[in-house]
Amino acid sequence: MLSRLLLNQLIKITVAIPFIVIAFYHLYFFIKPSVTVINESENVITEAIVRLPESRLNFGSIGHKQENTIYHSLSQNDGSYNYSFKIDGNTITGTCGYLTNSEFNKRFVLIVSKSNLVGCSQ
């Protein structure tokens, strides 16, 4: 009787652990802030870099009608998002948006339009 109770408890624990791990995994990405670059231009972005006060996010190459997202640290000094995109041999730089320390679940998006103009939203 006692071994049957222990076996039932062991089964419950074995089933619960993967659910807990999956829940923490999703919670991690829910809490972490992110930056997404969306390429709606007619060209490939050969290099996409976004600088934060405490980080440098290198998105690499982003194809036509594609996007890339990078999650970054919650620990940031206050400051702006500074971007640099290389498109068709030209470099587009600028600043937009503002971030502060410990902004949970902040989603910042940079969109490169068909005319290679950059728009930002949060």
Contacts in CASP RR format, 6 or more apart in sequence:
PFRMAT RR
TARGET T0000
AUTHOR 0000-0000-0000
METHOD contacts of the structure
MODEL  1
MLSRLLLNQLIKITVAIPFIVIAFYHLYFFIKPSVTVINESENVITEAIV
RLPESRLNFGSIGHKQENTIYHSLSQNDGSYNYSFKIDGNTITGTCGYLT
NSEFNKRFVLIVSKSNLVGCSQ
29 71 0 8 1.000
30 105 0 8 1.000
31 74 0 8 1.000
31 104 0 8 1.000
31 105 0 8 1.000
32 71 0 8 1.000
32 72 0 8 1.000
32 73 0 8 1.000
32 74 0 8 1.000
32 105 0 8 1.000
33 71 0 8 1.000
33 72 0 8 1.000
33 74 0 8 1.000
33 99 0 8 1.000
33 103 0 8 1.000
33 104 0 8 1.000
33 105 0 8 1.000
33 106 0 8 1.000
33 107 0 8 1.000
33 108 0 8 1.000
34 69 0 8 1.000
34 70 0 8 1.000
34 71 0 8 1.000
34 72 0 8 1.000
34 106 0 8 1.000
34 107 0 8 1.000
34 108 0 8 1.000
35 50 0 8 1.000
35 52 0 8 1.000
35 57 0 8 1.000
35 69 0 8 1.000
35 70 0 8 1.000
35 72 0 8 1.000
35 81 0 8 1.000
35 108 0 8 1.000
35 109 0 8 1.000
35 110 0 8 1.000
36 67 0 8 1.000
36 68 0 8 1.000
36 69 0 8 1.000
36 107 0 8 1.000
36 108 0 8 1.000
36 109 0 8 1.000
36 110 0 8 1.000
37 45 0 8 1.000
37 48 0 8 1.000
37 50 0 8 1.000
37 59 0 8 1.000
37 62 0 8 1.000
37 67 0 8 1.000
37 68 0 8 1.000
37 69 0 8 1.000
37 83 0 8 1.000
37 85 0 8 1.000
37 109 0 8 1.000
37 110 0 8 1.000
37 111 0 8 1.000
37 112 0 8 1.000
38 66 0 8 1.000
38 67 0 8 1.000
38 109 0 8 1.000
38 110 0 8 1.000
38 111 0 8 1.000
38 112 0 8 1.000
39 45 0 8 1.000
39 62 0 8 1.000
39 63 0 8 1.000
39 64 0 8 1.000
39 65 0 8 1.000
39 66 0 8 1.000
39 67 0 8 1.000
39 112 0 8 1.000
40 65 0 8 1.000
40 111 0 8 1.000
40 112 0 8 1.000
40 113 0 8 1.000
40 114 0 8 1.000
41 64 0 8 1.000
41 87 0 8 1.000
41 112 0 8 1.000
41 113 0 8 1.000
41 114 0 8 1.000
41 115 0 8 1.000
41 116 0 8 1.000
42 64 0 8 1.000
42 114 0 8 1.000
43 64 0 8 1.000
43 87 0 8 1.000
43 88 0 8 1.000
43 116 0 8 1.000
44 61 0 8 1.000
44 62 0 8 1.000
44 63 0 8 1.000
44 64 0 8 1.000
44 87 0 8 1.000
45 59 0 8 1.000
45 60 0 8 1.000
45 61 0 8 1.000
45 62 0 8 1.000
45 63 0 8 1.000
45 85 0 8 1.000
45 86 0 8 1.000
45 87 0 8 1.000
45 112 0 8 1.000
46 60 0 8 1.000
46 61 0 8 1.000
46 86 0 8 1.000
46 87 0 8 1.000
46 89 0 8 1.000
47 58 0 8 1.000
47 60 0 8 1.000
47 61 0 8 1.000
47 84 0 8 1.000
47 85 0 8 1.000
47 86 0 8 1.000
48 58 0 8 1.000
48 59 0 8 1.000
48 60 0 8 1.000
48 61 0 8 1.000
48 62 0 8 1.000
48 68 0 8 1.000
48 83 0 8 1.000
48 84 0 8 1.000
48 85 0 8 1.000
48 86 0 8 1.000
49 56 0 8 1.000
49 57 0 8 1.000
49 58 0 8 1.000
49 59 0 8 1.000
49 83 0 8 1.000
49 84 0 8 1.000
49 85 0 8 1.000
50 56 0 8 1.000
50 57 0 8 1.000
50 59 0 8 1.000
50 70 0 8 1.000
50 81 0 8 1.000
50 82 0 8 1.000
50 83 0 8 1.000
50 84 0 8 1.000
50 110 0 8 1.000
51 57 0 8 1.000
51 81 0 8 1.000
51 82 0 8 1.000
51 83 0 8 1.000
51 84 0 8 1.000
52 72 0 8 1.000
52 76 0 8 1.000
52 79 0 8 1.000
52 81 0 8 1.000
52 82 0 8 1.000
52 99 0 8 1.000
53 76 0 8 1.000
53 77 0 8 1.000
53 78 0 8 1.000
53 79 0 8 1.000
53 99 0 8 1.000
54 73 0 8 1.000
54 75 0 8 1.000
54 76 0 8 1.000
54 77 0 8 1.000
55 72 0 8 1.000
55 73 0 8 1.000
55 76 0 8 1.000
57 70 0 8 1.000
57 72 0 8 1.000
59 68 0 8 1.000
59 70 0 8 1.000
60 68 0 8 1.000
62 68 0 8 1.000
74 101 0 8 1.000
74 102 0 8 1.000
74 103 0 8 1.000
74 104 0 8 1.000
75 101 0 8 1.000
75 102 0 8 1.000
76 99 0 8 1.000
76 100 0 8 1.000
76 101 0 8 1.000
76 103 0 8 1.000
77 101 0 8 1.000
78 98 0 8 1.000
78 99 0 8 1.000
78 100 0 8 1.000
78 101 0 8 1.000
79 98 0 8 1.000
79 99 0 8 1.000
79 100 0 8 1.000
80 95 0 8 1.000
80 96 0 8 1.000
80 97 0 8 1.000
80 98 0 8 1.000
80 99 0 8 1.000
81 95 0 8 1.000
81 96 0 8 1.000
81 97 0 8 1.000
81 98 0 8 1.000
81 99 0 8 1.000
81 108 0 8 1.000
81 110 0 8 1.000
81 120 0 8 1.000
82 93 0 8 1.000
82 94 0 8 1.000
82 95 0 8 1.000
83 92 0 8 1.000
83 93 0 8 1.000
83 94 0 8 1.000
83 95 0 8 1.000
83 96 0 8 1.000
83 110 0 8 1.000
83 118 0 8 1.000
84 91 0 8 1.000
84 92 0 8 1.000
84 93 0 8 1.000
84 94 0 8 1.000
85 91 0 8 1.000
85 92 0 8 1.000
85 93 0 8 1.000
85 112 0 8 1.000
85 118 0 8 1.000
86 92 0 8 1.000
87 112 0 8 1.000
87 116 0 8 1.000
88 116 0 8 1.000
90 116 0 8 1.000
92 112 0 8 1.000
92 116 0 8 1.000
92 118 0 8 1.000
94 118 0 8 1.000
96 110 0 8 1.000
96 118 0 8 1.000
96 119 0 8 1.000
96 120 0 8 1.000
97 108 0 8 1.000
97 120 0 8 1.000
97 122 0 8 1.000
99 106 0 8 1.000
99 108 0 8 1.000
106 122 0 8 1.000
107 122 0 8 1.000
108 120 0 8 1.000
108 121 0 8 1.000
108 122 0 8 1.000
109 120 0 8 1.000
109 121 0 8 1.000
109 122 0 8 1.000
110 118 0 8 1.000
110 119 0 8 1.000
110 120 0 8 1.000
111 118 0 8 1.000
111 119 0 8 1.000
111 120 0 8 1.000
111 121 0 8 1.000
112 118 0 8 1.000
112 119 0 8 1.000
113 119 0 8 1.000
END
